[in-house]
Amino acid sequence: MTASARTDRWLADLRRTLESAASLAARGRAAYDADEALRLAFEALVTRVGELAKRLVAAGPARFSDGIWSLAARQRDFVAHHYDRIDHDALWLTVTNDFPRLAAAVALA
């Protein structure tokens, strides 16, 4: 697989993941607060999004230089390595505020 094809695949995976996140977030904050499975799903989404962001930045540092890409990677690292200290309010904001910004960046990539 060529580098370009790999990047395109990762962007497509990221688009689908962000769409899934938006669908889950559309359930609303009350559902998020009441459902531990939904909070765990958000953790998994942050991990997946951050991993894809890391791959894209490594594959094309100039193309993916906007700060939103490194922010996604850092959030992934925090969730993966400090899962016992996750602030669920901050996690909600990540998925509902930062992910739409990242989706806009994906659309431009």
VMD Tcl script that builds the backbone (N, CA, C; Angstrom):
set m [mol new atoms 327]
animate dup $m
set s [atomselect $m all]
$s set {name element resname resid chain x y z} {
  {N N MET 1 A 0.846 -1.169 0.000}
  {CA C MET 1 A 0.000 0.000 0.000}
  {C C MET 1 A 0.897 1.240 0.000}
  {N N THR 2 A 0.544 2.192 -0.835}
  {CA C THR 2 A 1.331 3.422 -0.909}
  {C C THR 2 A 1.070 4.301 0.314}
  {N N ALA 3 A 1.981 5.225 0.553}
  {CA C ALA 3 A 1.824 6.153 1.674}
  {C C ALA 3 A 0.549 6.977 1.507}
  {N N SER 4 A 0.257 7.386 0.304}
  {CA C SER 4 A -0.946 8.173 0.040}
  {C C SER 4 A -2.212 7.359 0.322}
  {N N ALA 5 A -2.217 6.105 -0.095}
  {CA C ALA 5 A -3.374 5.239 0.154}
  {C C ALA 5 A -3.559 4.995 1.652}
  {N N ARG 6 A -2.453 4.840 2.357}
  {CA C ARG 6 A -2.510 4.635 3.805}
  {C C ARG 6 A -3.084 5.877 4.493}
  {N N THR 7 A -2.608 7.040 4.091}
  {CA C THR 7 A -3.122 8.286 4.660}
  {C C THR 7 A -4.608 8.427 4.370}
  {N N ASP 8 A -5.018 8.128 3.152}
  {CA C ASP 8 A -6.442 8.200 2.794}
  {C C ASP 8 A -7.276 7.240 3.641}
  {N N ARG 9 A -6.750 6.059 3.893}
  {CA C ARG 9 A -7.464 5.072 4.721}
  {C C ARG 9 A -7.596 5.575 6.150}
  {N N TRP 10 A -6.519 6.139 6.683}
  {CA C TRP 10 A -6.567 6.669 8.048}
  {C C TRP 10 A -7.534 7.847 8.154}
  {N N LEU 11 A -7.550 8.706 7.145}
  {CA C LEU 11 A -8.505 9.818 7.155}
  {C C LEU 11 A -9.940 9.305 7.103}
  {N N ALA 12 A -10.188 8.286 6.305}
  {CA C ALA 12 A -11.532 7.700 6.231}
  {C C ALA 12 A -11.919 7.074 7.570}
  {N N ASP 13 A -10.980 6.370 8.195}
  {CA C ASP 13 A -11.238 5.785 9.517}
  {C C ASP 13 A -11.543 6.889 10.532}
  {N N LEU 14 A -10.787 7.969 10.466}
  {CA C LEU 14 A -10.993 9.073 11.393}
  {C C LEU 14 A -12.356 9.723 11.157}
  {N N ARG 15 A -12.737 9.916 9.907}
  {CA C ARG 15 A -14.054 10.478 9.593}
  {C C ARG 15 A -15.167 9.620 10.202}
  {N N ARG 16 A -15.086 8.322 9.992}
  {CA C ARG 16 A -16.112 7.405 10.521}
  {C C ARG 16 A -16.142 7.439 12.049}
  {N N THR 17 A -14.974 7.482 12.667}
  {CA C THR 17 A -14.909 7.511 14.123}
  {C C THR 17 A -15.507 8.803 14.667}
  {N N LEU 18 A -15.204 9.914 14.027}
  {CA C LEU 18 A -15.766 11.192 14.462}
  {C C LEU 18 A -17.286 11.228 14.255}
  {N N GLU 19 A -17.764 10.602 13.197}
  {CA C GLU 19 A -19.209 10.509 12.978}
  {C C GLU 19 A -19.868 9.665 14.076}
  {N N SER 20 A -19.218 8.580 14.457}
  {CA C SER 20 A -19.742 7.751 15.555}
  {C C SER 20 A -19.778 8.549 16.849}
  {N N ALA 21 A -18.742 9.315 17.098}
  {CA C ALA 21 A -18.686 10.131 18.304}
  {C C ALA 21 A -19.813 11.155 18.309}
  {N N ALA 22 A -20.048 11.790 17.176}
  {CA C ALA 22 A -21.129 12.781 17.084}
  {C C ALA 22 A -22.484 12.138 17.325}
  {N N SER 23 A -22.662 10.935 16.819}
  {CA C SER 23 A -23.918 10.213 17.025}
  {C C SER 23 A -24.134 9.898 18.505}
  {N N LEU 24 A -23.087 9.454 19.175}
  {CA C LEU 24 A -23.204 9.160 20.603}
  {C C LEU 24 A -23.407 10.433 21.420}
  {N N ALA 25 A -22.702 11.498 21.054}
  {CA C ALA 25 A -22.850 12.771 21.776}
  {C C ALA 25 A -24.257 13.340 21.610}
  {N N ALA 26 A -24.893 13.037 20.490}
  {CA C ALA 26 A -26.249 13.537 20.233}
  {C C ALA 26 A -27.261 12.976 21.228}
  {N N ARG 27 A -26.895 11.939 21.928}
  {CA C ARG 27 A -27.785 11.399 22.967}
  {C C ARG 27 A -27.946 12.380 24.121}
  {N N GLY 28 A -26.984 13.299 24.242}
  {CA C GLY 28 A -27.086 14.359 25.233}
  {C C GLY 28 A -26.275 14.113 26.486}
  {N N ARG 29 A -26.089 15.200 27.202}
  {CA C ARG 29 A -25.274 15.157 28.414}
  {C C ARG 29 A -25.910 14.298 29.503}
  {N N ALA 30 A -27.229 14.347 29.634}
  {CA C ALA 30 A -27.886 13.552 30.678}
  {C C ALA 30 A -27.646 12.058 30.453}
  {N N ALA 31 A -27.714 11.629 29.204}
  {CA C ALA 31 A -27.454 10.220 28.893}
  {C C ALA 31 A -26.007 9.867 29.207}
  {N N TYR 32 A -25.100 10.752 28.861}
  {CA C TYR 32 A -23.674 10.537 29.137}
  {C C TYR 32 A -23.429 10.394 30.641}
  {N N ASP 33 A -24.027 11.286 31.419}
  {CA C ASP 33 A -23.835 11.244 32.873}
  {C C ASP 33 A -24.439 9.995 33.497}
  {N N ALA 34 A -25.508 9.486 32.912}
  {CA C ALA 34 A -26.233 8.360 33.504}
  {C C ALA 34 A -25.701 6.996 33.071}
  {N N ASP 35 A -24.943 6.939 31.998}
  {CA C ASP 35 A -24.580 5.650 31.394}
  {C C ASP 35 A -23.061 5.459 31.387}
  {N N GLU 36 A -22.591 4.601 32.268}
  {CA C GLU 36 A -21.148 4.340 32.330}
  {C C GLU 36 A -20.611 3.795 31.012}
  {N N ALA 37 A -21.413 2.998 30.316}
  {CA C ALA 37 A -20.964 2.450 29.033}
  {C C ALA 37 A -20.715 3.566 28.018}
  {N N LEU 38 A -21.523 4.590 28.062}
  {CA C LEU 38 A -21.331 5.727 27.156}
  {C C LEU 38 A -20.051 6.481 27.507}
  {N N ARG 39 A -19.771 6.646 28.787}
  {CA C ARG 39 A -18.521 7.298 29.185}
  {C C ARG 39 A -17.310 6.455 28.747}
  {N N LEU 40 A -17.414 5.150 28.885}
  {CA C LEU 40 A -16.327 4.273 28.437}
  {C C LEU 40 A -16.177 4.329 26.915}
  {N N ALA 41 A -17.284 4.445 26.202}
  {CA C ALA 41 A -17.225 4.580 24.745}
  {C C ALA 41 A -16.486 5.864 24.362}
  {N N PHE 42 A -16.744 6.952 25.096}
  {CA C PHE 42 A -16.042 8.201 24.825}
  {C C PHE 42 A -14.545 8.025 25.046}
  {N N GLU 43 A -14.164 7.303 26.084}
  {CA C GLU 43 A -12.742 7.045 26.329}
  {C C GLU 43 A -12.134 6.299 25.135}
  {N N ALA 44 A -12.838 5.281 24.659}
  {CA C ALA 44 A -12.344 4.505 23.518}
  {C C ALA 44 A -12.250 5.369 22.267}
  {N N LEU 45 A -13.217 6.239 22.068}
  {CA C LEU 45 A -13.189 7.125 20.902}
  {C C LEU 45 A -12.005 8.085 20.958}
  {N N VAL 46 A -11.733 8.649 22.129}
  {CA C VAL 46 A -10.587 9.550 22.277}
  {C C VAL 46 A -9.295 8.793 21.976}
  {N N THR 47 A -9.209 7.554 22.415}
  {CA C THR 47 A -8.020 6.748 22.152}
  {C C THR 47 A -7.858 6.487 20.656}
  {N N ARG 48 A -8.926 6.101 20.001}
  {CA C ARG 48 A -8.859 5.804 18.562}
  {C C ARG 48 A -8.546 7.067 17.759}
  {N N VAL 49 A -9.236 8.154 18.063}
  {CA C VAL 49 A -9.009 9.410 17.344}
  {C C VAL 49 A -7.564 9.861 17.521}
  {N N GLY 50 A -7.057 9.801 18.732}
  {CA C GLY 50 A -5.684 10.219 18.992}
  {C C GLY 50 A -4.664 9.354 18.288}
  {N N GLU 51 A -4.917 8.065 18.238}
  {CA C GLU 51 A -3.992 7.163 17.548}
  {C C GLU 51 A -3.959 7.467 16.057}
  {N N LEU 52 A -5.121 7.702 15.470}
  {CA C LEU 52 A -5.163 8.054 14.050}
  {C C LEU 52 A -4.491 9.402 13.804}
  {N N ALA 53 A -4.701 10.347 14.696}
  {CA C ALA 53 A -4.050 11.653 14.560}
  {C C ALA 53 A -2.529 11.498 14.600}
  {N N LYS 54 A -2.036 10.675 15.502}
  {CA C LYS 54 A -0.587 10.437 15.586}
  {C C LYS 54 A -0.046 9.870 14.278}
  {N N ARG 55 A -0.753 8.895 13.720}
  {CA C ARG 55 A -0.303 8.288 12.466}
  {C C ARG 55 A -0.267 9.320 11.347}
  {N N LEU 56 A -1.303 10.149 11.281}
  {CA C LEU 56 A -1.377 11.141 10.215}
  {C C LEU 56 A -0.271 12.180 10.353}
  {N N VAL 57 A -0.028 12.652 11.575}
  {CA C VAL 57 A 1.047 13.628 11.793}
  {C C VAL 57 A 2.403 13.028 11.410}
  {N N ALA 58 A 2.620 11.780 11.789}
  {CA C ALA 58 A 3.892 11.123 11.449}
  {C C ALA 58 A 4.040 10.954 9.932}
  {N N ALA 59 A 2.940 10.670 9.253}
  {CA C ALA 59 A 2.986 10.446 7.808}
  {C C ALA 59 A 3.128 11.748 7.020}
  {N N GLY 60 A 2.600 12.843 7.560}
  {CA C GLY 60 A 2.637 14.117 6.834}
  {C C GLY 60 A 2.686 15.295 7.775}
  {N N PRO 61 A 3.832 15.523 8.424}
  {CA C PRO 61 A 3.915 16.586 9.426}
  {C C PRO 61 A 3.513 17.963 8.905}
  {N N ALA 62 A 3.834 18.282 7.675}
  {CA C ALA 62 A 3.460 19.595 7.132}
  {C C ALA 62 A 1.957 19.656 6.869}
  {N N ARG 63 A 1.404 18.595 6.363}
  {CA C ARG 63 A -0.029 18.546 6.034}
  {C C ARG 63 A -0.899 18.575 7.282}
  {N N PHE 64 A -0.415 17.971 8.367}
  {CA C PHE 64 A -1.195 17.858 9.597}
  {C C PHE 64 A -0.514 18.632 10.725}
  {N N SER 65 A -0.176 19.870 10.452}
  {CA C SER 65 A 0.569 20.679 11.418}
  {C C SER 65 A -0.319 21.502 12.341}
  {N N ASP 66 A -1.599 21.636 12.026}
  {CA C ASP 66 A -2.499 22.405 12.884}
  {C C ASP 66 A -2.490 21.811 14.293}
  {N N GLY 67 A -2.592 22.656 15.281}
  {CA C GLY 67 A -2.526 22.220 16.673}
  {C C GLY 67 A -3.584 21.220 17.079}
  {N N ILE 68 A -4.700 21.169 16.376}
  {CA C ILE 68 A -5.776 20.233 16.728}
  {C C ILE 68 A -5.300 18.783 16.616}
  {N N TRP 69 A -4.369 18.525 15.696}
  {CA C TRP 69 A -3.851 17.159 15.526}
  {C C TRP 69 A -3.019 16.736 16.736}
  {N N SER 70 A -2.134 17.596 17.195}
  {CA C SER 70 A -1.315 17.246 18.362}
  {C C SER 70 A -2.169 17.209 19.631}
  {N N LEU 71 A -3.183 18.046 19.704}
  {CA C LEU 71 A -4.099 18.014 20.848}
  {C C LEU 71 A -4.793 16.656 20.931}
  {N N ALA 72 A -5.246 16.148 19.796}
  {CA C ALA 72 A -5.897 14.831 19.779}
  {C C ALA 72 A -4.932 13.748 20.253}
  {N N ALA 73 A -3.689 13.834 19.828}
  {CA C ALA 73 A -2.687 12.841 20.238}
  {C C ALA 73 A -2.422 12.922 21.739}
  {N N ARG 74 A -2.303 14.142 22.271}
  {CA C ARG 74 A -2.057 14.298 23.712}
  {C C ARG 74 A -3.246 13.802 24.535}
  {N N GLN 75 A -4.445 14.062 24.063}
  {CA C GLN 75 A -5.623 13.590 24.789}
  {C C GLN 75 A -5.660 12.065 24.801}
  {N N ARG 76 A -5.275 11.466 23.703}
  {CA C ARG 76 A -5.210 10.006 23.640}
  {C C ARG 76 A -4.230 9.475 24.680}
  {N N ASP 77 A -3.064 10.091 24.745}
  {CA C ASP 77 A -2.048 9.635 25.691}
  {C C ASP 77 A -2.544 9.753 27.132}
  {N N PHE 78 A -3.216 10.839 27.433}
  {CA C PHE 78 A -3.713 11.013 28.794}
  {C C PHE 78 A -4.740 9.941 29.136}
  {N N VAL 79 A -5.703 9.722 28.247}
  {CA C VAL 79 A -6.745 8.720 28.509}
  {C C VAL 79 A -6.137 7.322 28.614}
  {N N ALA 80 A -5.195 7.015 27.744}
  {CA C ALA 80 A -4.599 5.676 27.743}
  {C C ALA 80 A -3.720 5.422 28.959}
  {N N HIS 81 A -3.024 6.446 29.424}
  {CA C HIS 81 A -2.049 6.240 30.494}
  {C C HIS 81 A -2.508 6.704 31.870}
  {N N HIS 82 A -3.547 7.517 31.910}
  {CA C HIS 82 A -4.035 8.043 33.187}
  {C C HIS 82 A -5.540 7.831 33.308}
  {N N TYR 83 A -5.987 6.660 32.871}
  {CA C TYR 83 A -7.413 6.357 32.851}
  {C C TYR 83 A -8.060 6.473 34.226}
  {N N ASP 84 A -7.261 6.362 35.263}
  {CA C ASP 84 A -7.797 6.457 36.625}
  {C C ASP 84 A -8.026 7.903 37.058}
  {N N ARG 85 A -7.583 8.862 36.231}
  {CA C ARG 85 A -7.740 10.287 36.578}
  {C C ARG 85 A -8.574 11.046 35.554}
  {N N ILE 86 A -9.352 10.343 34.765}
  {CA C ILE 86 A -10.134 11.003 33.724}
  {C C ILE 86 A -11.217 11.866 34.351}
  {N N ASP 87 A -11.282 13.088 33.891}
  {CA C ASP 87 A -12.324 14.032 34.277}
  {C C ASP 87 A -13.432 13.885 33.235}
  {N N HIS 88 A -14.559 13.355 33.641}
  {CA C HIS 88 A -15.624 13.071 32.678}
  {C C HIS 88 A -16.276 14.329 32.121}
  {N N ASP 89 A -16.205 15.426 32.840}
  {CA C ASP 89 A -16.660 16.703 32.281}
  {C C ASP 89 A -15.737 17.115 31.131}
  {N N ALA 90 A -14.433 16.983 31.346}
  {CA C ALA 90 A -13.471 17.322 30.303}
  {C C ALA 90 A -13.604 16.379 29.104}
  {N N LEU 91 A -13.869 15.106 29.367}
  {CA C LEU 91 A -14.048 14.140 28.291}
  {C C LEU 91 A -15.266 14.513 27.443}
  {N N TRP 92 A -16.353 14.909 28.096}
  {CA C TRP 92 A -17.545 15.353 27.368}
  {C C TRP 92 A -17.187 16.543 26.465}
  {N N LEU 93 A -16.441 17.502 27.003}
  {CA C LEU 93 A -16.064 18.674 26.222}
  {C C LEU 93 A -15.151 18.305 25.053}
  {N N THR 94 A -14.283 17.352 25.273}
  {CA C THR 94 A -13.406 16.900 24.191}
  {C C THR 94 A -14.226 16.389 23.017}
  {N N VAL 95 A -15.185 15.516 23.314}
  {CA C VAL 95 A -15.966 14.897 22.244}
  {C C VAL 95 A -16.949 15.889 21.617}
  {N N THR 96 A -17.526 16.770 22.418}
  {CA C THR 96 A -18.538 17.671 21.873}
  {C C THR 96 A -17.971 18.979 21.320}
  {N N ASN 97 A -16.777 19.391 21.754}
  {CA C ASN 97 A -16.185 20.638 21.258}
  {C C ASN 97 A -14.969 20.413 20.360}
  {N N ASP 98 A -14.036 19.591 20.834}
  {CA C ASP 98 A -12.800 19.395 20.071}
  {C C ASP 98 A -12.990 18.484 18.861}
  {N N PHE 99 A -13.797 17.457 19.013}
  {CA C PHE 99 A -13.994 16.540 17.873}
  {C C PHE 99 A -14.625 17.239 16.672}
  {N N PRO 100 A -15.622 18.100 16.838}
  {CA C PRO 100 A -16.135 18.817 15.664}
  {C C PRO 100 A -15.058 19.697 14.994}
  {N N ARG 101 A -14.191 20.297 15.792}
  {CA C ARG 101 A -13.087 21.078 15.220}
  {C C ARG 101 A -12.153 20.165 14.430}
  {N N LEU 102 A -11.889 18.974 14.965}
  {CA C LEU 102 A -11.041 18.025 14.253}
  {C C LEU 102 A -11.734 17.554 12.974}
  {N N ALA 103 A -13.043 17.332 13.035}
  {CA C ALA 103 A -13.786 16.916 11.836}
  {C C ALA 103 A -13.670 17.975 10.744}
  {N N ALA 104 A -13.685 19.243 11.122}
  {CA C ALA 104 A -13.504 20.311 10.149}
  {C C ALA 104 A -12.101 20.245 9.535}
  {N N ALA 105 A -11.106 19.942 10.339}
  {CA C ALA 105 A -9.731 19.811 9.844}
  {C C ALA 105 A -9.615 18.609 8.913}
  {N N VAL 106 A -10.307 17.522 9.238}
  {CA C VAL 106 A -10.296 16.330 8.380}
  {C C VAL 106 A -10.912 16.666 7.029}
  {N N ALA 107 A -11.975 17.436 7.027}
  {CA C ALA 107 A -12.629 17.808 5.780}
  {C C ALA 107 A -11.709 18.616 4.872}
  {N N LEU 108 A -10.784 19.353 5.478}
  {CA C LEU 108 A -9.842 20.164 4.700}
  {C C LEU 108 A -8.587 19.398 4.294}
  {N N ALA 109 A -8.344 18.259 4.931}
  {CA C ALA 109 A -7.095 17.513 4.699}
  {C C ALA 109 A -7.083 16.806 3.352}
}
mol reanalyze $m
mol bondsrecalc $m
mol representation Tube
mol addrep $m
